[in-house]
Amino acid sequence: MAAGQGTRMRSALPKVLHELCGRPMVAWPVLAAIEAGAGRVVVVSSPGVELAAALPEGTRTAVQPVADGTGGAVLAALADVAPGAPVVVLSGDVPLISAEAIAQLVAAHAVAGAAATMATTMLDDATGYGRVVRDADGNVERVVETKATGDATPEQLRIREVNTGIFCFDHAALADALPRVGTDNAQGERYLPEVLTLLRAQGATVAAHVVDDPALVLGVNDRVALADVRAIAQRRILEEHMRAGVTIVDPGSTLVDAGITIGQDTVIEPSTYLRGATTVGAGAHLGPDTTIIDTIVGDATTVRHSYVQEAELRAGVTVGPFAYLRPGTLLREGAKAGTFVEIKNSDVGEGTKVPHLSYLGDADVGPNTNLGASTITANYNGKTKTKSRTTIGADVRTSVDTTLVAPVSLGDGAYTAAGSVVVSDVPDRALAIARARQHNIEGYADRE
């Protein structure tokens, strides 16, 4: 169910599309259901809200035409749910539910032979939650709401078991009872728990299954709750990596999005953020104070105090400190982008070094080249508003303060003199000197 209005989020963005560790919130329970073995997943949204782009491939969507409650949401999806198999109802704003918890709920439902099974949990402070009242056989007798004074007796208020809003139904029982749920209440809505009342009235069994970890069923109603859930999700992501052989020096200051892969013996220093579709090889050293987004990081690569986005860093690369690698950057094996270096849309060859204070844009650089401090590719023509490429061969040595005005090519083994502005191609093994001759004016400082 993902059709709630989410007004407490105070946002133009639908609540279930708010980001949680690199994924839209709604994608979390969907992925958990798929991992648990769901044959078909249907996500229910409100009219005019497009969720498909945020969902895993193969997820079906349905629209709840009017905001008529949780029962109306499930009714909108029921036609797309295959008969015969149990129907698990999850909420798009309860993102931490795990595949294991879903599988255990379905197994408990089967063992009980129930028409419906409610997932419950135990809370030390159950204020505001519906309390689960069980009968003598341990099945669900009813759920007592506690939002208003007088809704529940003092004895019922002492119950710690609460309704999580997660259910498993027999398909035929749900299809029979759900259309009979009425809207005779103050809100004029169909409440899904009313299905349980109808089933019990028919003599069917309504079971309860306790989810041991209350964090798995935490709901998100506002941004404070989202931050709480994010902290739990992030800690679990980091713990999974640490148990797999990754050293995270300070988990409290480290962010790693869901789905990121990191090889063994990689070290992540404090204040390092790994976002998006990033993958990291083994034995890398990342951080401190580093952001890496949608980037491939190879084995034994080091990135310190730098910002890297949509790049590829192959094995043994060194980046930083204070480098900025922009989309389209490829640093081949053993290459270096050093201090205050910016690179975008460029291919830097094996073993090539760009040590400091340089900019490469739209460039192809061969292997084992060294670009001196303040080597700049002037790739943009302000008059034509076009960009051109610079080609730098293998074993090239540019001296400090070299500007390469694209389109231009430096052959293998070429050199440039310090302070040169190179506007013409340089042959293999040649030295390009492109600067005015020095002329000293004697006594200039003494002139009046």
Legacy VTK file of the C-alpha trace (Angstrom):
# vtk DataFile Version 3.0
C-alpha trace
ASCII
DATASET POLYDATA
POINTS 448 float
0.000 0.000 0.000
1.508 3.311 -1.122
-1.473 5.550 -1.681
-1.379 7.505 1.580
-1.353 11.285 1.346
1.606 11.741 3.699
0.540 15.240 4.732
2.741 15.198 7.828
5.847 15.066 5.653
5.123 18.677 4.610
6.404 17.947 1.124
5.393 18.236 -2.511
7.051 14.829 -2.985
4.843 11.812 -2.173
5.890 10.323 1.150
6.850 6.919 -0.224
9.236 8.532 -2.748
11.386 10.141 -0.079
14.902 8.740 -0.228
16.138 6.209 2.325
19.812 5.273 2.009
19.827 5.679 -1.753
16.446 4.106 -2.496
12.915 5.501 -2.566
11.173 4.419 0.615
8.587 2.371 -1.274
11.285 0.248 -2.939
12.406 -1.214 0.390
9.347 -3.379 1.189
8.994 -4.285 -2.493
12.550 -5.621 -2.639
12.007 -7.462 0.653
8.883 -9.124 -0.764
10.724 -10.157 -3.919
13.593 -11.586 -1.872
11.080 -13.492 0.260
9.818 -15.217 -2.899
6.719 -13.244 -3.834
5.387 -14.420 -7.168
3.775 -11.074 -7.909
4.097 -7.658 -6.281
1.422 -4.998 -6.760
1.960 -1.459 -5.492
-1.109 0.711 -4.948
-0.788 4.454 -5.546
-3.053 7.495 -5.602
-4.371 9.002 -8.866
-1.757 11.126 -10.604
1.148 9.723 -8.572
3.641 7.879 -10.773
5.620 5.280 -8.819
6.784 2.943 -11.591
10.175 4.610 -12.036
10.943 4.076 -8.331
10.081 0.373 -8.341
12.108 -2.731 -9.246
11.558 -4.166 -12.686
8.512 -6.415 -12.885
6.543 -4.690 -10.132
2.909 -4.104 -11.021
1.017 -0.971 -10.071
-2.614 -0.263 -9.331
-4.440 2.982 -8.621
-6.781 3.499 -5.669
-9.325 5.772 -7.364
-10.541 7.438 -4.173
-8.887 7.794 -0.776
-11.152 5.312 0.994
-8.704 3.740 3.444
-6.500 0.686 3.705
-9.316 -1.650 2.733
-9.886 0.357 -0.432
-6.178 0.167 -1.250
-6.091 -3.624 -1.021
-9.340 -3.879 -2.980
-7.759 -1.839 -5.785
-4.903 -4.355 -6.025
-6.832 -7.571 -5.575
-7.672 -8.042 -9.247
-3.925 -8.134 -10.041
-3.101 -10.669 -7.325
-2.918 -14.260 -8.473
-5.491 -16.504 -6.730
-4.421 -19.555 -4.786
-1.341 -18.124 -3.104
-1.386 -16.276 0.222
-1.666 -12.488 0.006
0.775 -10.459 2.097
-0.168 -6.821 2.696
2.745 -4.441 3.369
2.925 -0.671 3.740
5.106 1.555 1.585
5.932 3.660 4.641
7.174 0.682 6.692
10.478 0.245 4.866
12.570 -1.864 7.239
10.507 -5.042 6.988
12.888 -7.822 5.976
12.551 -10.755 3.614
13.135 -13.081 6.550
10.288 -11.505 8.549
7.925 -11.788 5.571
8.841 -15.444 5.022
8.311 -16.196 8.719
4.870 -14.535 8.611
3.818 -16.640 5.613
5.131 -19.815 7.288
3.265 -19.040 10.531
0.101 -18.400 8.502
0.395 -21.810 6.849
1.067 -23.636 10.131
-1.959 -22.009 11.772
-4.236 -22.867 8.866
-5.642 -19.378 9.305
-7.812 -17.286 7.038
-5.744 -14.301 8.106
-2.598 -13.772 10.148
-1.696 -10.432 11.678
1.941 -9.468 12.212
2.309 -8.037 15.700
5.181 -6.850 17.829
5.865 -6.146 21.498
6.516 -2.562 22.594
7.614 -1.315 26.001
5.679 1.886 25.275
2.640 1.085 23.157
1.011 4.499 23.482
-1.226 5.252 20.504
-1.018 1.758 19.003
-3.888 -0.680 18.559
-3.606 -3.422 21.210
-4.028 -7.054 20.179
-6.521 -8.956 22.318
-6.157 -12.725 22.011
-8.668 -15.435 22.810
-8.105 -18.511 24.948
-6.547 -20.351 21.983
-4.041 -17.579 21.361
-5.725 -16.342 18.191
-6.722 -12.739 17.567
-10.023 -11.826 19.148
-9.897 -8.164 18.218
-7.714 -5.080 18.011
-8.523 -2.288 20.448
-7.665 1.215 19.271
-6.235 3.543 21.934
-5.998 6.937 20.268
-8.781 8.560 22.294
-9.433 8.466 26.020
-11.904 5.735 26.846
-11.200 3.634 23.743
-9.611 0.931 25.884
-9.913 -0.335 29.436
-6.988 -0.040 31.877
-6.419 -3.792 31.483
-6.253 -3.462 27.687
-3.866 -0.526 27.954
-1.430 -2.804 29.796
-1.173 -5.060 26.733
2.220 -4.621 25.040
1.381 -6.525 21.849
0.374 -4.161 19.042
-0.905 -4.363 15.489
1.781 -3.539 12.884
-0.574 -3.153 9.918
1.101 -6.080 8.131
-1.100 -9.071 7.269
-1.140 -12.392 5.473
-4.493 -13.525 4.058
-5.896 -16.587 2.384
-6.726 -15.227 -1.061
-10.244 -16.674 -1.241
-11.129 -15.495 2.269
-9.858 -11.991 1.535
-11.670 -11.798 -1.807
-14.913 -12.833 -0.107
-14.731 -10.534 2.915
-13.085 -7.371 1.586
-15.942 -6.185 -0.677
-18.262 -6.469 2.354
-16.248 -4.020 4.451
-18.343 -0.887 4.840
-17.556 2.790 5.221
-19.895 3.502 8.122
-17.398 5.448 10.220
-16.413 9.053 10.871
-13.842 9.043 8.059
-16.028 7.190 5.565
-13.193 4.745 4.859
-12.814 0.999 4.433
-10.574 -0.282 7.208
-8.616 -3.427 6.356
-8.737 -4.767 9.951
-12.530 -5.017 9.556
-11.821 -8.031 7.347
-10.589 -9.805 10.474
-13.879 -9.083 12.242
-15.872 -10.502 9.335
-13.696 -13.605 9.161
-14.034 -14.312 12.875
-17.809 -13.862 12.618
-17.761 -16.665 10.022
-15.837 -18.893 12.434
-12.545 -18.599 10.566
-9.206 -18.487 12.395
-7.385 -15.172 12.675
-3.860 -15.862 13.920
-1.123 -13.578 15.184
2.595 -13.785 14.505
4.999 -11.787 16.657
7.836 -9.981 14.873
10.664 -10.111 17.401
12.415 -6.913 16.298
10.096 -3.885 16.592
12.415 -1.841 14.356
11.353 -3.970 11.368
7.819 -2.610 11.562
8.526 1.045 12.300
6.331 3.339 10.239
7.278 6.722 8.772
4.750 9.506 9.234
7.000 12.565 9.217
10.616 13.571 8.624
11.577 12.930 12.238
10.460 9.315 11.895
12.234 9.094 8.527
15.482 10.186 10.181
15.016 7.552 12.911
14.410 4.824 10.343
17.343 6.011 8.246
19.688 5.733 11.228
18.620 2.120 11.794
18.879 1.229 8.103
22.296 2.863 7.785
23.679 1.080 10.822
22.526 -2.267 9.445
24.104 -1.560 6.058
27.431 -0.695 7.697
27.323 -3.720 9.987
26.752 -5.999 6.992
29.838 -4.586 5.273
31.953 -4.794 8.416
31.003 -8.432 8.948
32.001 -9.072 5.323
35.549 -7.794 5.929
35.359 -4.015 5.455
36.908 -1.681 8.038
34.715 1.335 8.783
36.687 3.506 11.166
33.781 5.652 12.374
30.327 4.282 11.497
28.693 7.334 13.056
30.098 9.646 10.380
29.990 7.266 7.418
27.147 6.929 4.904
26.872 3.976 2.527
23.785 3.575 0.357
21.901 0.317 0.099
23.047 -1.966 -2.704
26.656 -0.778 -2.803
29.284 -3.526 -2.969
32.637 -3.213 -1.180
35.500 -5.708 -1.354
37.332 -7.246 1.578
40.054 -5.323 3.411
38.864 -1.970 2.131
39.209 0.780 4.758
36.681 3.606 4.938
37.811 6.618 6.943
35.480 9.048 8.786
33.129 11.428 6.958
33.106 9.343 3.794
29.917 8.941 1.729
29.392 6.187 -0.846
26.249 6.882 -2.842
24.201 5.571 -5.740
25.477 2.702 -7.887
29.051 2.818 -6.565
31.106 -0.385 -6.419
34.395 -0.686 -4.545
37.023 -3.366 -4.991
39.209 -5.077 -2.404
41.968 -3.391 -0.452
40.899 0.156 -1.294
41.395 3.080 1.094
38.672 5.729 0.958
38.551 8.983 2.904
38.527 10.785 5.136
36.124 13.510 3.980
35.363 11.898 0.629
32.190 11.610 -1.448
31.950 8.966 -4.175
28.778 8.752 -6.307
27.888 6.244 -9.068
31.546 5.320 -9.494
33.554 2.135 -10.054
36.494 2.000 -7.649
39.091 -0.671 -8.387
41.201 -2.818 -6.091
43.893 -1.105 -4.001
42.739 2.373 -5.024
43.191 5.308 -2.631
40.880 8.339 -2.563
41.420 11.011 0.095
39.586 14.313 0.753
37.974 14.247 -2.697
34.683 14.358 -4.613
34.131 11.753 -7.333
31.002 11.344 -9.459
30.215 8.983 -12.350
33.832 8.013 -12.869
35.847 4.826 -13.168
39.005 4.364 -11.106
40.858 1.200 -11.985
43.196 -0.806 -9.793
45.967 0.995 -7.935
44.741 4.518 -8.719
45.539 7.397 -6.346
43.190 10.359 -6.000
43.555 13.489 -3.878
43.727 15.122 -1.580
41.206 17.712 -2.753
40.572 16.344 -6.238
37.312 16.699 -8.160
36.576 13.947 -10.663
33.522 14.671 -12.763
31.330 12.450 -14.979
33.120 10.582 -17.737
36.498 10.404 -15.996
38.478 7.193 -16.477
41.723 6.718 -14.568
43.418 3.589 -15.808
45.583 1.281 -13.715
48.079 3.074 -11.483
47.118 6.576 -12.616
47.141 9.545 -10.258
44.951 12.641 -9.913
46.579 14.689 -7.189
45.991 17.806 -5.138
43.520 20.351 -6.537
43.126 18.448 -9.803
39.846 18.517 -11.718
39.105 16.037 -14.496
35.972 15.498 -16.562
35.133 13.380 -19.604
38.747 12.282 -19.986
40.668 9.025 -20.354
43.911 9.043 -18.350
46.344 6.251 -19.259
48.048 3.634 -17.133
50.643 5.054 -14.762
49.977 8.634 -15.879
50.251 11.314 -13.223
48.370 14.586 -12.947
49.963 15.575 -9.646
48.515 18.988 -8.784
46.744 22.206 -9.749
45.625 20.996 -13.180
42.428 20.695 -15.227
41.729 18.052 -17.847
38.499 18.309 -19.802
37.629 16.264 -22.890
41.123 14.795 -23.087
42.732 11.480 -23.976
46.080 10.916 -22.268
48.398 8.002 -23.002
50.275 5.853 -20.473
53.224 6.934 -18.331
52.747 10.621 -18.990
53.423 13.323 -16.400
51.497 16.584 -16.567
53.244 19.387 -14.684
51.533 21.721 -12.228
48.872 23.933 -13.781
48.529 22.006 -17.011
45.211 23.114 -18.463
43.216 21.849 -21.417
41.348 24.828 -22.862
38.531 22.751 -24.307
35.702 25.301 -24.678
35.291 27.765 -27.533
33.264 30.655 -26.161
32.467 32.027 -29.596
31.101 28.825 -31.141
29.986 27.408 -27.795
31.535 24.044 -28.687
34.032 21.763 -26.980
37.014 20.064 -28.581
39.254 17.245 -27.433
42.920 17.262 -26.541
45.079 14.221 -27.304
48.248 13.659 -25.274
50.411 10.690 -26.156
52.465 8.252 -24.101
55.528 9.323 -22.087
54.720 13.030 -22.515
56.174 15.622 -20.096
54.458 18.969 -19.812
56.177 21.630 -17.753
54.409 23.925 -15.285
51.890 26.451 -16.559
51.156 24.738 -19.863
47.878 25.532 -21.591
46.755 23.210 -24.364
44.205 24.941 -26.605
41.972 22.275 -28.109
41.793 20.779 -30.593
45.466 19.953 -30.261
47.631 16.840 -30.122
50.944 16.087 -28.374
52.824 13.140 -29.817
54.470 10.331 -27.852
57.473 11.450 -25.839
56.778 15.144 -26.463
57.732 17.955 -24.073
56.422 21.441 -23.449
58.351 24.329 -21.975
57.137 26.073 -18.832
54.592 28.817 -19.450
53.670 27.662 -22.939
50.307 28.161 -24.624
50.221 25.345 -27.170
47.894 25.947 -30.125
49.441 23.630 -32.743
50.135 19.916 -32.757
53.475 18.793 -31.297
55.284 15.906 -33.097
56.612 12.836 -31.293
59.609 13.568 -29.031
59.585 17.294 -29.872
59.798 20.212 -27.427
57.098 22.862 -27.781
58.070 26.376 -26.682
55.123 28.728 -27.010
55.891 31.880 -25.020
57.233 35.394 -25.578
60.969 35.951 -25.214
62.005 37.590 -21.958
63.109 41.227 -22.150
64.525 42.995 -19.059
64.200 46.782 -18.746
67.126 48.006 -16.674
66.381 50.536 -13.917
62.628 50.284 -14.314
61.988 50.414 -10.556
63.940 53.701 -10.266
61.880 55.560 -12.844
59.654 58.392 -11.669
LINES 1 449
448 0 1 2 3 4 5 6 7 8 9 10 11 12 13 14 15 16 17 18 19 20 21 22 23 24 25 26 27 28 29 30 31 32 33 34 35 36 37 38 39 40 41 42 43 44 45 46 47 48 49 50 51 52 53 54 55 56 57 58 59 60 61 62 63 64 65 66 67 68 69 70 71 72 73 74 75 76 77 78 79 80 81 82 83 84 85 86 87 88 89 90 91 92 93 94 95 96 97 98 99 100 101 102 103 104 105 106 107 108 109 110 111 112 113 114 115 116 117 118 119 120 121 122 123 124 125 126 127 128 129 130 131 132 133 134 135 136 137 138 139 140 141 142 143 144 145 146 147 148 149 150 151 152 153 154 155 156 157 158 159 160 161 162 163 164 165 166 167 168 169 170 171 172 173 174 175 176 177 178 179 180 181 182 183 184 185 186 187 188 189 190 191 192 193 194 195 196 197 198 199 200 201 202 203 204 205 206 207 208 209 210 211 212 213 214 215 216 217 218 219 220 221 222 223 224 225 226 227 228 229 230 231 232 233 234 235 236 237 238 239 240 241 242 243 244 245 246 247 248 249 250 251 252 253 254 255 256 257 258 259 260 261 262 263 264 265 266 267 268 269 270 271 272 273 274 275 276 277 278 279 280 281 282 283 284 285 286 287 288 289 290 291 292 293 294 295 296 297 298 299 300 301 302 303 304 305 306 307 308 309 310 311 312 313 314 315 316 317 318 319 320 321 322 323 324 325 326 327 328 329 330 331 332 333 334 335 336 337 338 339 340 341 342 343 344 345 346 347 348 349 350 351 352 353 354 355 356 357 358 359 360 361 362 363 364 365 366 367 368 369 370 371 372 373 374 375 376 377 378 379 380 381 382 383 384 385 386 387 388 389 390 391 392 393 394 395 396 397 398 399 400 401 402 403 404 405 406 407 408 409 410 411 412 413 414 415 416 417 418 419 420 421 422 423 424 425 426 427 428 429 430 431 432 433 434 435 436 437 438 439 440 441 442 443 444 445 446 447
